[in-house]
Amino acid sequence: MQKVAVVVLGCSKNTVEAEYLLGVFRNKGFEITNNIEEADISIIHTCSFIKTAREESEKAIRDVLSVKKKNGLKVYVSGCLSQLLQNKMNSIFPEIDGYVGTGTLKELPQLIFDKEFDKSLLPPGGLNESKYRVLSSSLPSTYLKIAEGCWHKCSFCVIPYLRGNYESRSIKSLIDEAKLLVDNGIKELILIAQDTTSYGYDIYGAFVLDKLLSKLAKISELKWIRLLYAYPSSINDRLLAVFKEYKNICNYMDIPIQHISKDILSAMRRPLNTASIIEKIKNKLPDIILRTSIITGFPGENERDISELISFLQQGYFQYVGVFEYSNQKETDSSKLKKQIKNSVAIERKILIENAQYSVFKSQIDNIIGNNIEFIVENCSQRTSDDKYSITGRCYFQAPEIDGNVMLLSDNPLKLGEFYNGKIIDAKGYNIKVTIGEYNEFGK
């Protein structure tokens, strides 16, 4: 039995695709391994969303090819880098054994066994769903990819080129997969897509994310449902009403706004009414925790734009803000704009915004010190110094890997994947420190 290892780079959407790929290979009779050194075949599932992601993907390919020199490993490349470079892959990396783009991922097993496989055409797209999936983590949380591609034409983004137009999955297929995941111990589903709030328009003729959420919320044993990558202008009143109706829909939403200056939003080809949309959401759901993403150093950005952005953030609409320097890629329309900003300036502005936002975050956390909070345990390890257990987890306003963790010390171990109730006592960076007086499972 041949062993296959998959190296995953990039975002959570790539992670889901890699898990589908692993499922396809397992169904074909392959053994799955995490150790490239013992694998017969390695697949590098790449990302090229920004320049640094492309560089990371290229480095990963070189690293795996160095293993090939030692043991004859077969190396295949999939995903966004292959799509971006198209037929240049073999000339750049002549040692690779083959590659597929984003729209031909399901053909990868055929490529490995069929020397006549035609890869001259690489249509954009993605592995949008599969009846096979191998979860890459033992955590009780995972992602549910509800759509592929994007129909927005943001001037800085290569996603439509790499992934094609928006393509929703059916509600039925998503509910079926969600139930299967819950049956396998998943307690938190995190909904993702390039744009989650446009869900359904292409197949149902309307934005129906609210209907999907309502059906997911009725799945027994599904404790949390979390929404990421919401596009501002497709957030409607029906969606906000669903957040009020169901307790297992986390009162949390990730809405990448990218900027707030109308001049910059116009150049980005983003919604100009972004500020009013955010204000409306907070008016209807005052307690909702919002996260966003910001790009600094976009062509034409000036100090006035940055001041306006900081002033908006200081109003406290967002608890978390991810800040990224503009990535100038020749495939995007923004690369042709005048007044390109030096990367050093973009970094300075990034630090300025991050410092301003941390002050907002700290004041918000200070206001809830002493409150009880429910959290899920993701790690529990015993310390050798004092025999106490070091616990990390997350509460409803913390998405995995990006929003910090709940942290505590305990005299007794806590069960992984279970929910507990703790009292907030402090914040350390973006981590929340809690204490618990009793060690019974939350709600029991």
C-alpha positions in Angstrom: 0.0 0.0 0.0 1.5 3.4 -1.0 1.7 6.1 1.5 0.7 9.7 0.7 1.5 12.9 2.6 -0.2 16.3 2.0 1.5 19.6 2.9 -1.1 22.3 3.3 -0.3 26.0 2.9 -2.5 29.1 3.1 -6.0 29.6 4.5 -8.6 27.4 6.1 -10.3 26.9 2.7 -7.1 25.2 1.6 -7.2 23.0 4.7 -10.7 21.8 3.9 -9.7 21.0 0.3 -6.6 19.1 1.5 -8.9 17.1 3.8 -11.2 16.2 0.9 -8.0 15.2 -1.1 -6.9 12.9 1.7 -10.4 11.3 1.7 -10.2 10.8 -2.1 -6.8 9.1 -1.7 -7.8 7.0 1.2 -10.8 5.8 -0.8 -8.4 4.9 -3.6 -6.5 2.6 -1.2 -3.7 4.9 -0.1 -2.4 5.0 3.4 -2.3 8.5 4.9 0.9 9.7 6.7 2.1 13.0 8.2 5.8 12.0 7.7 7.1 13.0 4.3 10.3 10.9 4.9 8.2 7.7 4.9 5.7 8.7 2.2 5.8 7.4 -1.4 3.9 10.4 -2.7 3.8 14.0 -1.4 1.3 16.6 -2.5 2.0 20.3 -1.8 -1.4 22.1 -1.7 -0.3 25.7 -2.3 -1.5 29.3 -1.8 -0.7 32.4 -3.9 -3.2 35.0 -2.5 -0.4 37.4 -1.7 3.3 37.6 -2.5 4.4 36.2 0.8 2.1 33.2 0.4 3.5 32.5 -3.0 7.1 32.7 -1.6 6.1 30.3 1.2 4.6 27.9 -1.3 7.7 27.9 -3.5 9.9 27.3 -0.4 7.8 24.4 0.6 8.1 22.8 -2.9 11.9 23.2 -2.7 12.0 21.6 0.8 10.0 18.6 -0.3 12.0 18.2 -3.5 15.1 18.0 -1.3 13.6 14.9 0.3 12.9 13.5 -3.2 16.7 13.6 -3.9 17.3 11.3 -0.9 14.5 8.7 -1.2 12.9 9.0 -4.6 9.6 10.5 -3.3 7.1 11.4 -6.0 6.1 15.1 -5.7 3.0 16.7 -7.0 1.9 20.3 -6.6 -1.8 21.4 -6.4 -3.8 24.5 -5.8 -3.3 28.3 -6.3 0.3 28.4 -7.3 -0.2 25.9 -10.1 -3.2 27.9 -11.2 -1.2 31.2 -11.1 1.8 29.8 -12.9 -0.1 27.5 -15.3 2.3 25.8 -17.7 5.3 27.4 -16.2 5.4 25.0 -13.3 7.6 22.3 -15.0 10.1 24.9 -16.2 10.4 26.5 -12.7 10.4 23.2 -10.8 11.6 20.5 -13.4 11.9 17.9 -10.6 8.2 17.8 -9.8 6.3 14.8 -11.1 3.1 16.7 -12.0 0.7 19.5 -11.0 -3.0 20.4 -11.1 -4.7 23.8 -10.6 -7.6 24.7 -8.4 -10.3 23.4 -10.8 -8.8 20.0 -11.4 -7.9 18.9 -7.8 -10.2 15.8 -8.0 -8.2 14.7 -11.0 -5.0 14.4 -9.0 -5.2 10.6 -8.5 -5.6 10.2 -12.2 -2.6 12.4 -12.9 -0.5 10.1 -10.7 -1.5 6.9 -12.5 -2.2 8.2 -16.0 0.9 9.4 -17.9 -1.4 10.7 -20.7 -3.3 13.0 -18.3 -4.0 16.3 -20.1 -3.1 19.3 -17.9 -2.8 21.8 -20.7 -6.1 23.4 -19.5 -6.3 24.5 -15.9 -9.8 25.8 -15.3 -10.3 27.8 -12.1 -12.4 26.5 -9.3 -11.8 24.3 -6.3 -12.6 21.0 -4.6 -15.9 22.3 -3.4 -17.2 19.1 -1.7 -16.6 15.4 -1.4 -18.3 12.5 0.1 -14.8 11.6 1.5 -13.0 13.7 4.1 -10.2 13.0 6.5 -10.0 15.6 9.3 -6.4 16.8 9.8 -7.0 17.8 13.4 -8.3 16.0 16.5 -9.8 19.2 17.9 -13.6 19.3 18.3 -13.8 22.3 15.8 -13.6 22.2 12.1 -14.4 24.3 9.0 -17.4 23.9 6.6 -16.7 25.4 3.2 -20.0 26.6 1.9 -19.0 28.0 -1.5 -16.1 28.5 -3.9 -14.9 31.4 -6.0 -15.9 35.0 -5.9 -17.8 37.4 -8.1 -16.5 40.6 -6.6 -13.8 42.4 -8.6 -11.7 43.9 -5.8 -8.7 45.6 -7.5 -6.1 44.0 -5.2 -7.3 40.4 -5.3 -6.4 37.5 -7.5 -9.0 35.1 -6.2 -11.5 35.4 -9.1 -8.6 34.6 -11.4 -7.5 31.6 -9.4 -10.8 30.3 -8.2 -13.4 31.4 -10.7 -16.9 32.8 -10.2 -19.0 32.2 -7.1 -20.3 28.7 -6.7 -22.5 27.7 -3.7 -23.0 24.2 -2.4 -26.5 23.1 -1.9 -28.1 23.4 1.5 -28.7 19.7 1.6 -25.1 18.8 0.9 -23.9 21.1 3.6 -26.4 19.8 6.2 -25.4 16.2 5.3 -21.7 17.0 5.8 -22.4 18.9 9.0 -24.3 16.0 10.5 -21.6 13.6 9.6 -19.0 15.8 11.2 -21.0 16.1 14.4 -21.5 12.3 14.5 -17.6 12.2 14.5 -17.3 14.4 17.5 -17.2 17.9 16.0 -18.9 20.5 18.3 -18.0 23.7 16.5 -18.5 24.4 12.8 -16.8 27.5 11.3 -18.4 28.5 8.0 -16.0 29.7 5.4 -15.9 30.8 1.7 -14.3 33.7 -0.1 -17.6 35.5 0.7 -19.9 33.7 3.1 -22.8 36.2 3.0 -23.4 35.9 -0.7 -24.2 32.2 -0.1 -26.9 30.8 -2.3 -27.5 33.6 -4.7 -26.2 31.6 -7.7 -28.4 28.6 -7.1 -31.4 30.0 -5.2 -31.7 33.5 -6.6 -31.3 35.1 -3.2 -28.9 35.5 -0.3 -30.0 32.5 1.9 -27.2 32.2 4.5 -29.9 32.8 7.1 -31.7 29.7 6.0 -28.6 27.6 6.0 -27.7 28.8 9.5 -31.2 28.1 10.8 -30.9 24.5 9.6 -27.4 24.0 11.0 -28.5 25.5 14.4 -31.1 22.7 14.7 -28.5 19.9 14.5 -28.4 18.2 17.9 -25.0 18.3 19.7 -23.7 21.2 17.5 -22.6 23.6 20.3 -21.2 26.5 18.3 -21.6 27.8 14.7 -19.2 30.6 13.8 -19.2 32.8 10.7 -16.1 34.1 8.9 -15.4 36.1 5.8 -18.7 38.0 5.6 -18.9 40.5 2.7 -20.3 43.8 4.1 -22.9 44.7 1.4 -24.6 41.2 1.4 -25.3 41.3 5.2 -29.1 41.6 5.5 -31.7 41.9 8.2 -32.7 38.3 7.9 -29.2 37.2 8.7 -28.9 39.4 11.7 -32.3 38.1 13.0 -30.9 34.5 12.9 -28.1 35.6 15.2 -30.7 36.7 17.7 -32.8 33.6 17.4 -30.4 30.7 18.0 -28.1 30.5 21.0 -25.6 28.1 19.3 -24.8 30.7 16.6 -21.9 32.5 18.1 -22.5 36.2 18.6 -19.4 36.8 16.5 -18.8 37.8 12.9 -15.7 38.3 10.8 -16.3 41.1 8.3 -13.2 42.1 6.2 -13.7 45.8 5.5 -10.1 46.4 4.1 -10.3 50.2 4.8 -12.8 53.0 5.7 -11.6 55.9 3.6 -14.0 56.2 0.6 -11.1 57.2 -1.7 -9.3 54.0 -0.9 -12.4 51.9 -0.9 -13.3 53.3 -4.3 -9.8 52.4 -5.6 -10.1 49.0 -4.1 -13.6 48.6 -5.7 -15.1 47.8 -2.3 -18.5 49.0 -0.8 -18.4 52.8 -0.1 -21.1 52.5 2.6 -19.0 50.1 4.7 -19.1 52.4 7.8 -22.9 52.6 7.8 -23.2 48.9 7.4 -21.0 48.3 10.4 -22.9 50.9 12.4 -26.2 49.2 11.5 -25.0 45.8 12.6 -23.9 47.1 16.0 -27.2 48.9 16.4 -29.2 45.7 15.8 -26.8 43.4 17.6 -25.1 45.7 20.3 -23.3 42.8 22.0 -21.9 41.1 18.8 -18.2 40.7 18.6 -16.8 41.8 15.3 -13.4 41.0 13.7 -12.1 42.7 10.5 -9.1 42.8 8.2 -7.3 46.0 7.1 -4.9 46.6 4.2 -2.3 49.4 4.7 -0.1 50.9 2.1 -2.7 50.6 -0.7 -1.7 52.8 -3.7 -2.7 56.4 -3.1 -3.2 56.0 0.6 -2.2 59.1 2.6 -1.9 60.1 6.3 -5.4 61.5 6.2 -6.8 58.1 5.2 -4.9 56.5 8.0 -6.2 59.0 10.6 -9.7 58.4 9.4 -9.3 54.7 9.7 -7.9 54.9 13.2 -10.6 57.2 14.3 -13.2 54.8 13.0 -11.6 51.8 14.8 -11.3 53.8 18.1 -15.1 54.0 18.2 -14.9 50.3 19.3 -16.9 48.5 16.6 -14.3 45.8 16.4 -12.7 43.7 19.1 -10.1 42.1 16.7 -8.4 43.6 13.6 -5.9 41.8 11.4 -3.7 44.3 9.6 -1.8 43.4 6.5 0.6 45.4 4.2 -0.6 45.8 0.6 0.8 43.0 -1.6 1.5 44.3 -5.1 0.9 41.5 -7.6 1.2 42.0 -11.3 -2.0 40.0 -11.9 -4.2 42.5 -10.1 -5.6 45.8 -11.4 -4.2 47.7 -8.4 -0.7 47.0 -9.5 -1.3 49.4 -12.3 -2.4 52.3 -10.1 -0.2 55.3 -9.6 1.2 56.4 -6.2 2.4 53.0 -5.1 3.4 53.1 -1.4 6.8 51.9 -0.1 6.5 48.7 1.9 8.4 50.3 4.8 5.6 53.0 5.0 2.9 50.3 4.9 4.6 48.5 7.8 4.8 51.7 9.8 1.1 52.3 9.3 0.3 48.7 10.1 2.1 49.1 13.5 0.3 52.3 14.2 -3.1 50.7 13.5 -2.3 47.6 15.5 -1.3 49.7 18.6 -4.5 51.8 18.3 -6.7 48.7 18.0 -5.0 46.9 20.9 -6.0 49.8 23.2 -9.6 49.3 22.1 -9.4 45.5 22.7 -7.8 46.0 26.2 -10.5 48.5 27.3 -13.2 46.1 26.1 -11.7 43.2 28.0 -11.2 45.3 31.1 -14.9 46.0 31.1 -15.8 42.3 31.4 -13.2 41.2 34.0 -15.1 39.3 36.6 -17.7 38.0 34.2 -18.3 34.3 33.7 -17.5 32.9 30.3 -18.1 29.5 28.7 -15.0 28.0 27.0 -14.0 24.9 25.1 -10.8 23.0 26.1 -8.3 22.4 23.3 -5.2 21.5 25.2 -4.4 20.2 28.7 -0.8 19.4 29.8 0.6 18.8 33.3 3.5 21.0 34.3 6.5 19.3 35.9 7.4 22.4 38.1 4.2 22.3 40.2 2.0 19.4 38.9 -0.6 21.9 37.9 -2.4 21.6 34.6 -1.9 24.2 32.0 -5.1 24.6 30.0 -5.8 26.5 26.8 -9.1 26.8 25.0 -11.4 29.4 23.4 -14.6 31.2 24.2 -17.3 32.3 21.8 -15.5 35.5 20.8 -12.3 33.7 19.8 -11.9 32.1 16.4 -9.2 29.4 16.1 -5.6 30.7 15.6 -6.4 34.3 15.1 -8.1 35.7 18.2 -6.0 34.4 21.1 -7.0 31.8 23.6 -8.5 31.3 27.0 -5.7 30.3 29.5 -5.8 29.0 33.0 -4.0 26.8 35.5 -5.9 24.0 37.2 -5.2 21.5 40.0 -7.2 18.9 38.0 -7.2 18.0 34.3 -10.0 19.2 32.1 -11.4 17.1 29.3 -10.4 18.0 25.8 -13.4 19.1 23.7 -15.6 19.7 26.7 -17.1 23.1 27.7 -16.5 24.7 31.1 -17.5 27.9 32.9 -14.7 30.2 34.1 -14.3 33.7 35.4 -12.3 36.3 33.5 -9.5 37.7 35.6 -7.1 39.3 33.2 -5.8 39.6 29.6 -2.2 38.9 28.5 -1.8 40.2 25.0 -4.9 38.8 23.2 -5.2 35.8 25.5 -7.9 35.8 28.2 -6.9 34.5 31.6 -9.7 32.8 33.5 -10.1 30.8 36.8 -12.5 28.1 37.7 -13.6 27.2 41.2 -15.2 23.8 40.4 -14.2 21.3 37.7 -17.6 20.0 36.7 -18.4 20.1 33.0 -20.3 23.2 32.0 -24.0 22.8 32.1 -24.0 19.5 34.1 
